Amino acid sequence: MRRVGWCALVLGLAVQAHGQDPPKDDKQTPKQQYDALVKEFNAARAKLVPEINKAKGEEQQKLLGEYQGFGKHYAEKFYKLAEDEPKDPVAADALFWVVQNGSGSPVHQKATVKVTTLVREMPLKDLTRRLTNVRGAPEALLEAALKRAEKEEADPQAADLLAAVVMGNLYQPTAKKAAERLLEKYPDNAAAERVVSLLGRLPDGADSLKRILEKDTKPRLKAAAALALGQSLVSQTERPNLSPADAEKVGAEAEKYLTMAIELYGKEKADAQKEEAQRELKAFQTLRVGKEAPEIKAADLDGKEFKLSDYRGKVVLLDFWGDW
């Protein structure tokens, strides 16, 4: 009987340990509780990685979706921490975490409402830091941040807040408004050039880039606009439904803007950006469809040296591969 009682006790403890959260250490600060939750979340989500790597096809896609949306399983824990410690700075961190990671959870909308309220009163520096980590933020949150930046435009930190609105939310309407305001009011901000380069990814970004080239007087912004516009046009030449004549026309315009970027960056001595523009132009001029293939010199499988030009006039299949 004693053995049966002991087994029952062990089983009962095991069930209790499995079915309940471990008791909270009352000595932990709110910050320590937050860090512990983040660590727990990251460890739990990481367990999916081996399964994802082993899976194939639809099963792998399903697991990837689970990985990307894993935050919803922890959103309520972070939200409860924010409710339990409303006066501690970590409450804002926890709410922003839910907004970023908790989509699909019961508390995501509640957290969004609370964060939108915080945007109106939080110090600009703290708000910018937190918003920088949010990707795909709810439109209501972005609108509140934009209004805050407009209200306090005399504060230099307002420019950084606008940049935070743009960076992770490029395809949302408010982000474009924030980008335009940043370039109009704070063209000397460190993020301005990066924002210009992002505009080239928007479907209607070319118009904004051309306005910068026409009106802006700062060479580095004009250079960034020319490079982004050239890169955007290069990608357009690869559209399958584009006729050869139209492709040639778009290609000529792309070369014009890439050349302009090289010249403008040359004046500013921005070596890295100038080299990027030069690489883009060279690749476009030599590697696109319809252009003569550049010379290739290498050894074949038998170790015999050959040149691509040796096969001029013949049908050639090039197979580029590597062994890592």
N, C-alpha and C positions, 0 to 999 in steps of 0.2 A: 504493500500500500504506500509505503514511504516513497518508493521509486516512482509509482504512478503520480503521486502528489507532486514530486519534484519535477517530473516531466511536464505536468500541467502548468506548474508555475513558470518554468522556462518558456513554454509555448505562449503563455499569456503575456509574458514580458516581451517576447519577440513580436507578437501581434501588435502590442501597444507601441513598441519602438517603430514598427513599420508604418503604422496607421496614423501616427501623430508627429507633428513637428517637434524637434528637440526643444527642451525648455530654453527660453531666452536668458542669456546672461545679463542680469540687471546692471552689471558693472560696465557693459559696453556703452560707449557714447553713440549718439545718432550717426555720426560719421563712420564709426566702426561697424554699426549695423548695416549701413548702406554698402560699405566696401565688402562686407561678408556676403550680402545678397548678390552683388555683382560677381564676386568670385564663384558663388554657388551656381549662378546662371551660366557663366562661361564654361564651367566644368561640366554641367549637365548637357549643354548644347554641344560641347566638343565630343561627347560620346556618340553623336550621330555621324561624325566624320568618317570613321572606318566603315560604317554601314553604307554611307553614300558612295565611298570609293569601290565597294564590292558590288553594289547594285548596278543594274543596267536599264536602259530604256525608260519606260513609264515608272517603274519602281524607283529608279534613281531620281526622276523629276519629282515624284511625290515626296521623297526624303529631302530633297533640296528645298521644296516648299515648306516642309516642316521646320527645317533649319532656319530659313529666313523668317518664318513667323513664330519662332520659338518664344519670343518675348511675351506673347499673350499668356503663357503659362505662369509667368512671374509678375505680370503687371499688377495683380491685386496685392501682392506682398509689398511691392514698392509704393503703391498707393496708400496702403495701410500705414507704412512708415511715415509718409507725408502727413497723414491725418493724426498720427500719434505725436508727432513732433512739429506742429505747425509753425512754431517760432524759431526753429533751428534752420540755419541756411541749407542744411541737407534736405529739407522738405522740398525746396525748389529743384534740387538735383533729382530727387526721386520722381517728381511730377514730370520734369523734362524727359526723364528716362522712359516713363510710361508713354509720353507723346511720341517719342522716337521709336520705341520697340514694342509697344503694347497694342498695336492695331488689331482689331478683332476681339479684344477683351471687353468685358462688361464695364470697365472703368476708364477706357480710353477717352471717351467723350467727356467724362467728368474731369479727367486730368487736363484735357484741352481747354475746357472752360476756365479752370483754375489758373492754368499757365497764361492764358490770354489776359486774365486780370492782373497777374504778376507783372506782365510786360509793361503795364501803365505806371508801375510804382518802383520797380526794381532799379538799382543803380545801372546806368548804361553799360559800364564795364562788365558787371556780372551778367547782365542780360546778353551781351554780345558773346561772352565766353560760352554760355550755355546754348545759345541759338546756333553757334558755329557747329555744334555736334549733332544738330538735328537735320536729317535729310528727308525731303518730301514732307515738310511740315504742313499742317492744316492751313488752309487759306485764311481762316479767321485769325490765326496766330501771326501769319505774315502781315496781314493788313494792320493789326495792332502794332507790330514792330515798325512798320513803315510810318504810321501816324506818329509814333513816339519819336522817330528820327526827324520827321518834319517839324514837330513841336519844339525840339531841342536842337535845331540845326546849328546853333552857335557853338555847341559843344563839339570839339573835334572827334569825340568818341561816336558821334552820330554817323559819321562816315563809315566807321568799322561795323556799326550795326547794319547799315545798308548793305555792306559787302557780305555780312553773314546771312542776310535775307536772300541774296542772290546765289551764293555758292552752291548750296545744296538743294536749291529749289528752282533751277533755271527755267523749267518749262511751265511754271505757274504764272498767271497774269500779274500778280503782285510783284514777283521777282523781277519781271521786266521793267515795271515802273520804278522799282528800287534801283535797278541798274542805270536807268536814264537819269534819275536824280543824283546818283553818286557821280556820274560823269559830268553832269552840269554844275553841281555845287562843290565837288571835291576832286577835281581832276588830278591833284597832286597826291592823293591818297595812294598808299603803297599797293592797294588792291585794284586800283583803277585799270591798270594794264591787263591784269588777269580777267577782269570783268569784260573788257573789250574782246579778248580772245574767245570768251564763252559765247558772245553774241553771234558768232559765226555758226553756231550749232542750231540756232533757232530757224524755223521755216521762213520767217520774215526778217531775220537778222541782217540780211544784206542791206536793207534800207537804212537801218541804224548805223551800220558801219560806213556807208557812203556819206551819211550826214556828218559823221566824225571827220572823215577825210576832207569834206568841203568846208566845215566850220571851225574845227578845233585847231588851235595854234601850237599845240605841244607836239613836237616831233615824235616822242616815244609813244604817245597814244595814237597818232596817225600811223606810225609804223606797225603797231599792234593791230590796228584796224585793217591795214593793207594786207598783212600776213593772214589774218583770220578770213578776210574776204577772198584772198587767193586760194587758201586751203578749201574754203567752201565751194568755190568754183571748180577746183580740181575734182572734188568728189562728185560734182554734177556731171562731169564729162563721162563718168563711169555708169550713168544710168542706161539700162538696156534699151529703152525706148527712144533714145536720142539718135537722130539721124547723123550720119558722118559730117554733113555740112554744119549742122548746129553744134556738134561736138567740137569741130574745129574753131567755130566762132567763140564758144564758151572757153575753149582752151587758150585762145589768144588773149582773152580778157584775164584769165587766171595768170598767165605769164606776165601780163602788164602789172598786176597788183603785187605779185611776188617780187618782181624787179624793183617796184616802188618801195616795198618793205626793206629790201637789201640796202637801197640807197639811203632811206631814212634811218635805219639802224646804224649805218656807217657813220652818220653825222653824230649819233649819240654814243658811239663806241660800245654798243650793247652786244658783245661778242657772241654770247650764247644764242640770243634771238636771231642775230644776223646769220649765224651758221645754220640755224634751223631753216630759215628762209632760203638759204643757198641750197641746202640738201633737198628741200621740197621742190625748188625750181629745177635742179639738175635731174631729179628722179622723174619729174613730169615731162621734161624735154626728151628724156632718153628711154624711159621704160613703159610709156603708155602704149596702148593698142595702136598699131599703124606705124610705129616708129621702128627704125632698124635696131635690132638687139645689140647691146654693147659687146665688145670683144670679151671672150672668156678663155683663159688659159689654165689648164689643169692636167692631171694625170688620169688616165682611164684605169679600169680595174686591173689591168696587166702592168700598170706602172708606166705606160707609154705616154709621153707628153703630146697634147693636142691643143688646137685652137678652134674656136667656134667658126672662125672665118674659113677654115679648111673645108667646111661643109656647105659653103655658099652655093646656092642653086639647088640644094637637095632638101627634101623634107626631113626635119630634125625634131625629135621629141626630147626635151630636156627634163630630166627627173632630178630635182633637188631634194636631197635627203640628208639625214644626220643620224648619228648613233650616240645617244647620251646614256 
